[in-house]
Amino acid sequence: MSKIKVFCFGFGQVAECFVNKLIKEKKDLDLAITSRDETHQIEYNNLKITSFFFKDDKFDASLKTKLEEANYILISIPPIDGKEIVANYLDAHFKNLRNCRWITYLSATSVYGDHKGNWVNEESITKPTSLSGINRLKAENSWTSLSKKNNLPLQIFRLAGIYSKKFNILRRLKTGKAQIIDKKNHFFSRIHVEDIANILFKSFDNFKKNQIYNICDDKPTSQSEVVAFGAKLLKIKQPSPVKLEEIESEMLQNFYKDSKKVDNKKMKNFFKYNLKYPTYKEGLNYIFNDNI
């Protein structure tokens, strides 16, 4: 079996979970990643990986050779100071990625902005209100433009709020960091990191370029409902509601500007994928029981 050559710009929880999925599926991997540290070798789950220096507009020139060999390129680095640094790098240094079959840019559902609690799909108007949403939409446009210019095999995944064994409401409740915000008709969508990894894997064999997919579960809901469920699981008292204007975190304030329910039908139909965690209840139950 020939090696699958994967290059990950960034190696956060989504990229890690994706690589774990590839290892679990017994794929023979040749993996390279980037980080903000000087180029070095690491071992991850018995896999030897080269981690190339890549920071803002500075990078290790030797990563170019590895990238030219790559079959699959995953970009999970968010915009830096409003700039899409990976698209800019490719635009400046590559005219052709002849071995590449698949490029996936991980965007976010924040590009939709506020839709007053109504449903949005991939055809909905994008009118971001937060700085992160504005920058994500600019980044998507950079990738779309680059793809058309160089005929790249690009797909864009708009990820809802990610939760995992490491980052979840149960941990925040245990540490006293969870809040219930007193805001009516506020809906948002979420997705377990394992489902993202599974869909990325499915897209290896089921790919259509220049497509955008919402990656989220089946049940958009209010933050207060998720907190209530988590508190019930832990058998602890819910935190007292806090008024929106009392929140100190600018990031949280921006989060509450937007209310929308994100539709995932395109994702499920195209990839023929049944979510492992169709709602937050299955996801949090699994995390709770796995930690006992």
N, C-alpha and C positions, 0 to 999 in steps of 0.2 A: 504494500500500500504506500503510495507516495505521500509525502508530508503535506499537511495543510499549513500554508504560510500566512500567519495572522499578525497584523500590526495594530497596536492599540495606542492612540494618542490619548494619554491619561490612563490611570489604572485605579480608579475609585471602585466603589462597591458594585456598580453595574458591570464594569469590565471584568472585575474579579469573578463575579458570579457567572458571567458568560464563559470565561475560561474554565471554571470548574465544571460547567455543563459540557464543554468540549472534551475535557478529561474524562468525565463520567461516561460519555458516549464512546470512549476509547478511540478518539481521533488522534492520529499521529501528528503532533503539533510542532511547528517551528514558530515560536512566539517572540515578538519584540514589542517593547512598550516605551513610553516616554515618561520622564519625571523632571522635576526642577533641580535634581541633584546631578552632579557630574556623572558621566557615563560609567556604568558599573555592571557587574554580573550579579544576578540574584538567583536563588533557587526557590521555586514556588510549587508546592505539591509534587516534589520530585522532578520538576520541569526546570531546566536551565534556561534563563531568560536574560537577554541583554536589555538593560534599561538605558535609553539614550537621553542625554541632556537636551531639553527643549523648554525654553522659557521666554515668553514674549516674542521678540524678534531675534533671539539668540538660540543657537542650536549646534549640536555636534554634526559636522559636515558628513561624517561617516554613516549617518542614518539614511542618507539618500540611497545608498546601494541596497540596504535592507528593505527600504520602502519600494524600490523598483521590483523586488522579488515577490512582494506580498500579493496574495490572492484575495485577502479580505482585510479591509481597513475600517476600524471602528473609531469614531471621534466622540469622546465624552468630555473634552475640555470645554468649559463654558466660555463665552466671550470675556476677554480681558480688557477692562477700560473701554468697553464698547466695540472692541476689535475682534474679528473672527481670525485668530492667529493661524490656525491650521489651514484654512482656505487660502489665506494670504501667502503662506509658505508654499503650498502646492502651486499656486498661480505663478509665483516667482521662479520656481525651480523645476517644474515638470510640465512638459507638453503632452507626454504620453505615459500612461501606467499600463503597459501592455499585458502584464500578468494579472492585473486586478479584475476580479469578477463582481465585486461587491464593495460598495462604500456606504456605511451607515452613519449619518449624523444624528446624534441624540439631542433633540430640541426639547421644548417644554410646552405644556398646554397654556402657560401664561401668555402666549402669543395671542390668544383669543380675547383677553381683556374681560371686561364686565358685560355679561349678557342677562343680568337681572334674574338669575336663577333658571333661565331657559336652557334648552338643549343646544349644543353645538356639535357640528361634525366637520369633516375636513374641507367642506365647501363653504363653511360659515365665514363671515367677515372677521378679519383679524384686526383688532383695535386695542392693542395692549395699553394698560394704564401704568404698570410698574416699570421702573428702569430695566429690571432684568427681562421683563417681557418684551420691551422695545428692543433691547439688544439681541434677544433670541430671534426676533423676527428679522432684524437686519442680518444676523448670521445665516438664517435660512435663505434669505435672498442672495447672499454671497455664494452660498453653496449651489443654489439653483443656477445662478449666472455662470459659475465656474463649470458646472456640469454640462450646460449647453455649449459653452465655448470649447471644451475639450472632450465632449462626448463621454462623460464619466458614468459608470454604473452606480448611480446615487439613489438612495432612499432616505427619507427623513422620518424619524420616530418622534412624535410629540408625546413626551412622557408626562403622566399625571404625577401627583405627589407620591414619592417613593417611600415605602417602608420595608423593613427587613428585621431579621433577628437582632441586629445591632442597633437599629434606629426605629423606634416605635413608641406608641403612646403608653404602653405598659411601663417601659423604662422611665418615661418622663413622669408618669404618675408616682412611681416608686421613689423618685428623687425629688418630688415636689415641684417639678418644673412645668407640669401641665396646667393649662388654663382653659376655662370655659369663657368664651367671649360672648357678651350679650348683644347679638346681632341677629335679627330675624331674617328668614329667607336667604340664608347664606349656605350655598351648596358648593362642594368641591369634590373632585374625583381623586382616586388614589390607585396605586398598583404595587403589588409585592415584587421585590427585586427578582425572585425566581421566575415569575411569569415573564418579565422582560427578557431574561436570559433564554428562556425556552422559546420565545417568539424570535429572538435573534437567530437562534439555532435553526428553527423552522425555515427562516428566510434564506438560509444557505441554498436550499433546494427549491424554494418557491419565491422567485425574485422577479420583480418588474421595475425597471429603472424609472426614475423621476416621479416616484410616488411618495405621498405623505400618509402616515397612519397615526391615529390616536391610539396610544397604548395606555389603557386604563381598565379598571374592573367594571362590573355590571351595576354597581350601586353607588352613584354619587349621593352624598349625604352631608349633613351638617357636622361641624367639628364637635358640637356638644353631644350629638348622638354617639360618636365614636368614643369620646371621653367617658360617657355614661356606661357604655358597654365594657370598656377597659376597667373601670372602677368596680363594676359588678364581678368581672372575672377575678380581680385581685381581692375582692371582698373588703374594699376600703371605701371611705366616704368620698364623694365627688368634690372637687374644688369649687369654691364659691364663684359665681359668675363675675366677670370683670367687664366694665364698660369699655367700648372700643377706644374712646378718647383717653382712657387711662393706660393704654399699652405704651410702654416705652420703646419697644423694639420697632424700628422703622420697617424691617423686613416683615414682621407680623402685621403691621398696619397696612402695608401694601397687599399682603395676602388677603386681607379682609375687604379690600376695595372691590375684588372680583367675585362674582357669584355666577356659577354656570354648572351645567350637567354635561359631561363630555360623553359623546356617543362612540362606542367601540365596534359597531357592526362591521365596518370595512376591514378592520384588523382580523376579527374572528372569521369572517367569510373568506377573505383572501388566503389567510394562512391555515384555514381549517383547524383552528386552535380552540380547545376547550380550556378555559382558565383553571389553573390549579387552585387559585384562591379567588372565586368569583365575586366575593364581597369581603369587606373588612372583617366580618365575623369569622369566616373560615381562616383568614390569615392570622388574626389575633389569637384564635383558639389554638392554632398550630404552634405559634410562638410561645404561648402560655404553657401548653402541655410539654413542649420540647425543653422548657427551662426547669421543669419540676425535677 
